[in-house]
Amino acid sequence: MDEQFKFTNQYRNVLAIAAIGGLLVFLASVFIFKPDASRVWANVLLNNQYFLGISLGAAFFLAVHRIAWSGWHTALQRIPESLTAFLPVAFILMLLLFFGMHDIYHWSHYEGYDPILEGKEAWLNVPFFFIRMVAYFAGWIALTRGMRKNTDMLQDSEDLKFHNRRKVFAGIFLVFFGVTVSASAWDWLMSIDGHWYSTIYGWYVFIGMFVTSLAFMILLIWFLKRAGYLEFIRVDHIHDLGKLLFAFSVFWTYLWFSQYLLIWYGHIPEETSYFIQRREDFEMLFWLNICLNFIIPFFGLMRLDAKRQLNWLAGIAGVVMIGHWIDYFQMIMPGAAGEHAGIGIPEISLTVAYMGLFLFIVLKALASRSLIVKHDPLLEESLHYES
Amino acid sequence: MENAKTITIVFDDEQPLLQAVKKIRESGANIIDVFTPFPVHGLDPALSMKRSRIPLVGFIGGAIGGLLGFGFQTWVFTVDYPLVFGGKPLLSVPSFIPVTFECTILFAALSMAGAFFIKSRLKPDKKFEPVDPDITDDKFLILVDGETSAEKIKTVLSGINTIEIK
């Protein structure tokens, strides 16, 4: 019951090499190929958003299960919880955008008369942009820490007050997150195309985050089980994660299509310009996005056996992870980098670097405590869970 | 109700029911059916029931529905009654998707409900013939075929909390 993940030197070295090596290759490629500055900064934003999304999706997963008094997730709660440990680092990385504002966000430096951007100036101006960024992160970090601290207390104490406090934090987090996840999506992603707007965008980004996070959790469980940990996670837990991945992939498609259909149907130039650019200049990625995020998980996870086979499920989760990276690419790159955009060494090396850093922090957080929260009141239910 | 003699065993909780199912099957007697007021976890595996094929029916029904929905719209808007809406081409796939989606769901749901009715021989004038009035209430009930004597069942189930065996 006191099983603890050992973050061995071997793991540390591999991840450190991935992080530092990836960063060096990225910097080298920047100096050698001299890609446009917008492409470099858009890459930073893309990876910030991608890995931040995994953390936030995990925090949402925990909060929503706690507030619903869910028992089944109790055995695996340490995994999403360690994913949220990345948030402070994500904050620092997001602050880097200060240096890239000019290259990514047209609204930060437009000249001449632009009535649309002028109308949005009350919200879209550089000081307020960073004030909001600090506010979002302050709330997210404080509330997820509140949840994590109380879970940690439950490792040693049987006092139910920690469990109840966790629920209070979860409730506040959900309210705060509901507003800020949309607002942060407008700020960091939608404002790239400053003249364009879509009212469903916040939800669309949020579900993308949640799906990525579920896929990442499945991959992490797959990895830990292969390394000989998490014996107590039953096939029924895997099954439920598979169901969530399936359902929210479909929901993501629903939101993607809702946005597309309304813009396509309305046929207003200021709205359609967004999709025209993506469909004409990034045609392959546009269709690959739907294929990886909808068609493959939908048909791949439709059968019951598929969701109970961890190896198969992890394969689909890997596809979905790539798919959502491409989804963010579709959101960010055409607007930010335009004709300079592409997928090459800079993109891949920076993503590898981020992945190394992210996994390093997550696994370190995971190793700091026992893999099971011993005195969680719902643990017994979860250990005998049948889906 | 079947005319052949059967034995019914009544319980008032799920745990004794699960134990009894296991013991009866071990003794070699044949369980015809089990009635419970709510779904009991672990009952299907205890009865070694094969997985239902209803999902397959749902998939086939849904696939047929989706194709029919899409095909019908294509035929209507390009062949039968071509009208231009909002300057869009006659065959505008995005606008067909919502209807295709709804048809998929409708056909999947109806085909599954239909398959269930056919398989369980339910029809409008079907008379309600309960094995025991208690199955409409809060009791758990096992129906064993008459090959085994009630005496034997009683010895098999000694120690398990049954309400009655008849």
Chai-1 contact restraints between the chains, C-beta under 6 A:
chainA,res_idxA,chainB,res_idxB,connection_type,confidence,min_distance_angstrom,max_distance_angstrom,comment,restraint_id
A,L261,B,P94,contact,1.0,0.0,6.0,A-B,restraint_1
A,W264,B,P94,contact,1.0,0.0,6.0,A-B,restraint_2
A,E386,B,H41,contact,1.0,0.0,6.0,A-B,restraint_3
